[in-house]
Amino acid sequence: MDPSAFMQLAIWLAGVLVAAVAVLWLWNTTLPRVFPGSVRALRFGEALRLMLLAWLLFGAGAFGLTFALGAGLW
């Protein structure tokens, strides 16, 4: 495998982790205040799974999975 492919994979993985932290922060600062008592705070693994599920449901199907992963033509 090409070293630049490993670099792209590392950058993608770092982006996924940063996005999961953003989902965690947004959820924990917004939803418990909007729905007090009925929504609990998320842990990091739950935020990561929620973000990936939303990406699969709404992001990957927009132009096809390969396009969303960066293999499509711009």
C-alpha positions in Angstrom: 0.0 0.0 0.0 1.2 3.5 -0.9 2.4 5.6 2.1 0.1 8.4 1.0 -2.8 6.1 1.3 -1.9 5.5 5.0 -1.7 9.2 5.5 -5.1 9.7 4.0 -6.5 7.0 6.1 -5.0 8.5 9.2 -6.4 11.9 8.3 -9.8 10.4 7.7 -9.7 8.6 11.1 -8.7 11.8 12.9 -11.6 13.5 11.2 -14.0 10.8 12.3 -12.8 11.1 15.9 -13.1 14.9 15.9 -16.6 14.7 14.5 -17.5 12.2 17.2 -16.3 14.6 19.8 -18.4 17.4 18.2 -21.5 15.2 18.3 -20.8 14.3 21.9 -20.4 18.0 22.8 -23.5 19.1 20.9 -25.7 16.4 22.2 -24.6 16.8 25.9 -24.9 20.6 25.8 -28.2 20.9 23.9 -30.6 18.0 24.3 -30.6 17.5 28.1 -31.5 21.2 28.4 -34.2 21.1 25.8 -35.7 17.8 27.2 -34.9 17.9 30.9 -35.1 14.6 32.7 -35.9 12.5 29.6 -32.5 12.6 27.7 -29.3 11.5 29.3 -25.8 12.5 28.4 -23.8 10.4 25.9 -20.5 8.7 26.3 -17.9 8.9 23.6 -18.6 5.4 22.1 -22.3 6.2 21.9 -21.5 9.5 20.1 -19.3 7.8 17.6 -22.0 5.2 16.8 -24.6 7.9 16.5 -22.5 9.9 14.2 -21.6 6.8 12.0 -25.3 5.8 11.9 -26.3 9.3 10.8 -23.6 9.2 8.1 -24.8 5.9 6.8 -28.4 6.9 6.8 -28.0 10.5 5.4 -24.5 10.9 4.0 -23.4 7.7 2.3 -26.5 7.3 0.2 -26.5 10.8 -1.2 -24.1 10.1 -4.1 -23.2 6.5 -3.3 -20.8 5.0 -0.8 -17.7 5.3 -2.9 -18.4 9.0 -3.6 -18.8 9.7 0.1 -15.5 7.9 0.9 -13.7 10.1 -1.6 -13.4 7.8 -4.5 -15.9 9.8 -6.6 -14.9 12.3 -9.2 -15.2 16.0 -8.3 
